[in-house]
Amino acid sequence: MLTLSKDQIHGVAEIVLHDAAQRGLKAGSQLPTERALANSLASSRTAVRGALAMLEAVDVVSREVGRGTYLKCDPLAAMINLDSNAVTSVAVLYDIGPSDVMAARQAFEPMAMIVAVVEATETDFEEIARCVDACERTKDYDEFELWDLAFHRCLIEATHNPLLLRMYGLIEAARKGDLWGSMKRRGDSHERRHCSYVQHAAIYDALRNRDGRGAQEAMSAHLEYVANFLRENSRR
């Protein structure tokens, strides 16, 4: 497992923002892809991914599946205002194992569904449904993981609670660690992806029906399935 230090993540994040400023990018501008940034900045994709996760967690960028990564503020202002404590809290997530991530998710995400049931708008439901449909159409592990991340983020965004979204940003950053990805990839199969899709659809249906208990239970069942899957693959 590659562990990124606080200084590495912070340094790459600053380089990304400096590069954006030199390009004349402003709030709302789209950043280059991870691959393009890694090539132009002579950095690894893992380091760039970690830096973007940190910038997303501290609300400097937003990442939209199928669309790209966008600046939410002026890059020079972001460089000045980067919170070192926030950087530290994201950096240490790369030392956290998948079992820790799942324990946090199981405590956090089912309860968030109670808020989402009340606060979700028609626009939220449309975006969640788009992610569910995309999960069904995926052809491989990488594509499914992209839409799986988007699905879970949409659910938290549907709470319209900035604190919950910020807290989930830390969980999401931990999900993107190399160990998490390698364990899920080892056990990947069409059947596993289809089962997750069916569970996603059940969560969406409960939310759409404003069924708080149903959404909470569907999310708990889904996360238990993922936790069992990861435990099985940790022994391979």
C-alpha positions in Angstrom: 0.0 0.0 0.0 1.4 3.4 -1.0 1.1 5.9 1.9 1.1 9.5 1.0 2.4 11.9 3.6 0.7 15.2 4.6 3.5 17.1 2.9 3.2 15.2 -0.3 -0.6 15.7 -0.6 -0.3 19.3 0.4 2.5 19.9 -2.0 0.8 18.4 -5.0 -2.5 20.2 -4.1 -0.6 23.5 -4.2 1.1 22.6 -7.5 -2.4 21.8 -9.0 -3.7 25.1 -7.9 -0.6 27.0 -9.0 -0.9 25.3 -12.4 -4.6 26.3 -12.6 -3.8 29.9 -11.8 -1.1 30.0 -14.5 -3.7 28.6 -17.0 -6.0 31.5 -16.1 -8.6 29.2 -14.6 -11.2 30.7 -12.3 -14.2 29.5 -10.2 -16.3 27.3 -12.4 -13.4 26.3 -14.7 -12.7 22.7 -15.5 -9.4 21.2 -14.4 -7.5 18.8 -16.6 -8.0 15.1 -16.1 -5.9 13.1 -13.5 -3.8 11.6 -16.2 -3.2 15.0 -17.9 -2.3 16.6 -14.5 0.1 13.7 -13.6 1.8 14.1 -17.0 2.1 17.9 -17.0 3.1 18.1 -13.3 5.5 15.2 -13.5 3.7 13.5 -10.6 2.1 10.1 -10.0 -1.6 9.6 -10.6 -1.9 8.4 -7.0 -0.5 11.7 -5.7 -2.7 13.7 -8.0 -5.8 11.7 -6.9 -4.9 12.3 -3.3 -4.5 16.0 -3.8 -7.8 16.3 -5.7 -9.5 14.3 -2.9 -8.1 16.7 -0.4 -9.2 19.7 -2.4 -12.7 18.3 -2.7 -12.9 17.6 1.0 -12.0 21.2 1.8 -14.6 22.5 -0.8 -12.1 23.9 -3.3 -13.1 21.6 -6.2 -16.1 19.5 -7.2 -15.8 16.2 -9.1 -18.8 15.3 -11.3 -18.9 11.8 -12.8 -18.8 11.8 -16.5 -18.2 15.6 -16.6 -14.9 16.3 -14.8 -13.4 18.3 -11.9 -14.3 21.9 -11.5 -12.9 24.7 -9.4 -15.3 26.1 -6.8 -13.2 29.2 -6.1 -10.2 31.2 -7.5 -7.1 29.0 -7.4 -4.9 31.7 -5.9 -7.4 32.4 -3.2 -7.6 28.7 -2.5 -3.8 28.4 -2.1 -3.9 31.2 0.5 -6.8 29.8 2.4 -5.9 26.1 2.5 -6.6 24.8 6.0 -3.6 22.8 7.2 -5.7 20.9 9.7 -8.1 19.9 7.0 -5.1 18.8 4.9 -3.8 16.7 7.8 -7.1 15.0 8.4 -7.4 13.9 4.8 -3.8 12.9 4.5 -4.0 10.4 7.4 -6.9 8.7 5.8 -4.4 6.8 3.6 -3.3 4.9 6.7 -6.9 3.7 7.4 -7.8 0.2 6.4 -11.0 -1.0 4.6 -12.5 -2.4 7.8 -12.2 1.0 9.4 -13.8 2.7 6.4 -16.7 0.2 6.4 -17.3 0.7 10.2 -17.5 4.4 9.6 -19.8 4.0 6.6 -22.1 1.7 8.5 -22.4 4.2 11.3 -22.9 7.2 9.0 -24.7 6.4 5.8 -27.8 4.7 7.0 -28.6 7.5 9.4 -28.0 10.1 6.6 -30.8 8.4 4.7 -33.3 9.7 7.3 -32.3 13.3 6.4 -32.2 12.6 2.7 -35.8 11.3 2.7 -37.0 14.6 4.1 -34.7 17.0 2.2 -34.3 15.4 -1.3 -35.7 17.4 -4.2 -36.9 16.2 -7.6 -33.5 17.2 -9.0 -31.8 15.0 -6.4 -34.0 12.1 -7.4 -33.2 12.5 -11.0 -29.4 12.5 -10.4 -29.7 9.5 -8.1 -31.7 7.6 -10.7 -29.1 8.6 -13.4 -26.4 7.0 -11.2 -28.4 3.9 -10.6 -29.1 3.4 -14.3 -25.4 4.0 -15.1 -24.4 1.3 -12.6 -26.6 -1.2 -14.4 -25.0 -0.4 -17.8 -21.3 -0.6 -16.7 -19.1 -3.1 -18.4 -16.1 -3.4 -16.0 -14.9 -2.8 -12.5 -13.4 0.7 -13.1 -16.6 2.0 -14.7 -18.8 0.6 -11.9 -16.6 2.0 -9.1 -16.9 5.5 -10.8 -20.7 5.4 -10.7 -20.8 3.7 -7.3 -18.9 6.6 -5.8 -21.2 9.0 -7.6 -24.3 7.2 -6.4 -23.3 7.3 -2.7 -22.2 11.0 -3.0 -25.6 11.9 -4.6 -27.3 10.4 -1.6 -25.4 12.5 0.8 -25.8 15.6 -1.4 -29.6 15.0 -1.2 -29.4 15.8 2.5 -28.6 19.4 1.6 -26.5 19.5 4.8 -23.0 20.9 4.3 -21.7 19.4 7.5 -22.8 15.9 6.5 -21.3 16.4 3.0 -18.0 17.6 4.5 -17.9 14.6 6.9 -18.7 12.2 4.0 -15.9 13.8 2.0 -13.4 12.2 4.5 -15.1 8.8 4.1 -15.0 9.2 0.3 -11.3 10.1 0.4 -10.5 7.0 2.4 -12.5 4.8 0.0 -10.1 6.0 -2.8 -7.1 4.5 -1.1 -5.0 1.9 -3.0 -5.7 -1.0 -0.5 -9.5 -0.5 -0.8 -9.3 -0.6 -4.6 -7.1 -3.7 -4.8 -9.3 -5.7 -2.4 -12.5 -4.9 -4.4 -10.8 -5.5 -7.7 -9.6 -9.0 -6.7 -13.2 -10.2 -6.1 -14.8 -8.3 -9.0 -17.4 -10.1 -11.1 -20.5 -9.3 -13.1 -22.6 -11.0 -10.5 -21.1 -8.9 -7.7 -21.7 -5.7 -9.6 -25.3 -6.7 -10.5 -26.0 -7.4 -6.9 -24.8 -4.0 -5.8 -26.9 -2.4 -8.6 -30.0 -4.2 -7.3 -29.3 -2.9 -3.8 -28.7 0.6 -5.1 -32.1 0.5 -6.8 -33.7 -0.6 -3.6 -32.2 2.4 -1.7 -33.4 4.7 -4.5 -36.9 3.3 -4.5 -37.3 3.7 -0.7 -36.0 7.3 -0.9 -38.3 8.1 -3.8 -41.2 6.8 -1.8 -40.1 8.9 1.2 -39.8 5.8 3.2 -37.1 6.7 5.8 -37.0 3.3 7.6 -36.9 1.5 4.3 -34.1 3.6 3.0 -32.1 3.2 6.2 -32.6 -0.6 6.2 -31.8 -0.9 2.4 -28.5 1.1 3.0 -27.6 -1.0 6.0 -28.2 -4.2 4.0 -26.1 -2.9 1.1 -23.2 -1.9 3.3 -23.2 -5.2 5.2 -23.0 -6.9 1.8 -19.9 -4.8 0.9 -18.3 -5.4 4.3 -18.7 -9.2 3.9 -17.3 -8.9 0.4 -14.2 -7.1 1.6 -13.7 -9.5 4.5 -13.8 -12.4 2.1 -11.3 -10.8 -0.3 -8.9 -9.8 2.6 -8.3 -13.6 3.1 -7.4 -14.2 -0.6 
